[in-house]
Amino acid sequence: MTTRLFVCLVVSFVIHAALLVQPWNLVVIAGAAQQPSPNIPVRLVGEVRSEDLFREVEKIPEEREERNEGISFETEGEVSADYLDLLKAKIFDAWEYPGDAIAGGADGTVRVRFVLDAVGSVTEIGVLSGSGHASLDSAALAAVRKAGPFGPFTEDLAGETLMITGSFCYVLD
């Protein structure tokens, strides 16, 4: 009996010691690594009243909306959020900013519309509104083509096709 008690105390001591020694920042919560950290502009300030700082913080979301970079999608018809998230992730991974556009300082927004069949293959694709730069427009179309097929529709999608409108916003810093 005393041996079992001694072993339990030693194991408990080792576990507690490991938890105390282990840095808390290495403990990972499931899904936390997938959350992007927000980018907040930072600048040096002189002597400023706290009221002025709060006014500056309130301006940040407006500034971020003006620089709406990235991709977004709208669907015509009902589709599960999981399917749309998968589609967006695959296209985002295939999406590239063309090197010649970067060198030329080209930026802008491309709106494309594409149609998926029931197995998730792209059957039609086209540019609704261009960015004014052919290489950006081509890169948006290429990203959709490269990312497909997206897999069969989920049960909640009743139709045989799904029409999707996507916006690709290219922004140079």
RATAMO-V639962 format. One record per residue. N is the residue number from 0. RES is the residue in three letters. PSI is psi as a letter, one per 30 degrees, with the letter a starting at -180 (none if undefined). OMEGA is omega in whole degrees, -180 to 180 (* if undefined). Layout:
n res psi omega
N RES PSI OMEGA
N RES PSI OMEGA
This chain:
n res psi omega
0 MET e -179
1 THR e 177
2 THR e 179
3 ARG e 179
4 LEU e 179
5 PHE e 179
6 VAL e 178
7 CYS e 179
8 LEU e 179
9 VAL e 179
10 VAL e 179
11 SER e 179
12 PHE e -179
13 VAL e 180
14 ILE e -180
15 HIS e 179
16 ALA e 179
17 ALA e 179
18 LEU e 179
19 LEU e -179
20 VAL e -178
21 GLN k 176
22 PRO k -176
23 TRP f -177
24 ASN f 176
25 LEU f 177
26 VAL k -175
27 VAL k 174
28 ILE k -178
29 ALA k 178
30 GLY f -177
31 ALA f -179
32 ALA f -179
33 GLN f -179
34 GLN k 178
35 PRO k 178
36 SER k -178
37 PRO k 176
38 ASN j -180
39 ILE k 180
40 PRO k -178
41 VAL k 176
42 ARG l 178
43 LEU k 178
44 VAL k 175
45 GLY b 178
46 GLU j -176
47 VAL k 176
48 ARG l -178
49 SER e 179
50 GLU e 179
51 ASP e 178
52 LEU e 179
53 PHE e 177
54 ARG e 179
55 GLU e 180
56 VAL e 179
57 GLU f -180
58 LYS f -173
59 ILE e -179
60 PRO e 178
61 GLU e 179
62 GLU e -178
63 ARG e 179
64 GLU e 178
65 GLU e -177
66 ARG h -174
67 ASN i -179
68 GLU k 179
69 GLY a 180
70 ILE l 175
71 SER l -176
72 PHE k 173
73 GLU k -180
74 THR l 172
75 GLU j -175
76 GLY l -179
77 GLU k 176
78 VAL k -178
79 SER l 178
80 ALA e 180
81 ASP e -180
82 TYR e 180
83 LEU e 177
84 ASP e 178
85 LEU e 179
86 LEU e -179
87 LYS e -179
88 ALA e -179
89 LYS e 180
90 ILE e 180
91 PHE e 179
92 ASP e -179
93 ALA f -174
94 TRP k 179
95 GLU k 174
96 TYR j -176
97 PRO k -178
98 GLY e -180
99 ASP e 178
100 ALA e 178
101 ILE e -179
102 ALA e -179
103 GLY f 180
104 GLY g -178
105 ALA k 172
106 ASP l -179
107 GLY a -178
108 THR k 178
109 VAL k 175
110 ARG k 180
111 VAL l 174
112 ARG k 177
113 PHE l -177
114 VAL k 176
115 LEU k 173
116 ASP a -173
117 ALA f 178
118 VAL g 176
119 GLY g 178
120 SER k 178
121 VAL j -180
122 THR e 178
123 GLU k 177
124 ILE k 179
125 GLY l 179
126 VAL k 175
127 LEU e 176
128 SER k -177
129 GLY l -180
130 SER f -173
131 GLY f 180
132 HIS j -175
133 ALA e -177
134 SER e 177
135 LEU e 179
136 ASP e 180
137 SER e -179
138 ALA e 178
139 ALA e 178
140 LEU e -180
141 ALA e 180
142 ALA e 179
143 VAL e -180
144 ARG e -177
145 LYS e -177
146 ALA f -177
147 GLY l -5
148 PRO l -173
149 PHE g 178
150 GLY l -177
151 PRO l 179
152 PHE l 174
153 THR l -175
154 GLU f -175
155 ASP f 179
156 LEU j -173
157 ALA e -174
158 GLY l 178
159 GLU f 177
160 THR l 178
161 LEU k 178
162 MET k -176
163 ILE k 174
164 THR k -178
165 GLY k 175
166 SER k 178
167 PHE j -177
168 CYS j -180
169 TYR k -178
170 VAL k 174
171 LEU k 178
172 ASP none *
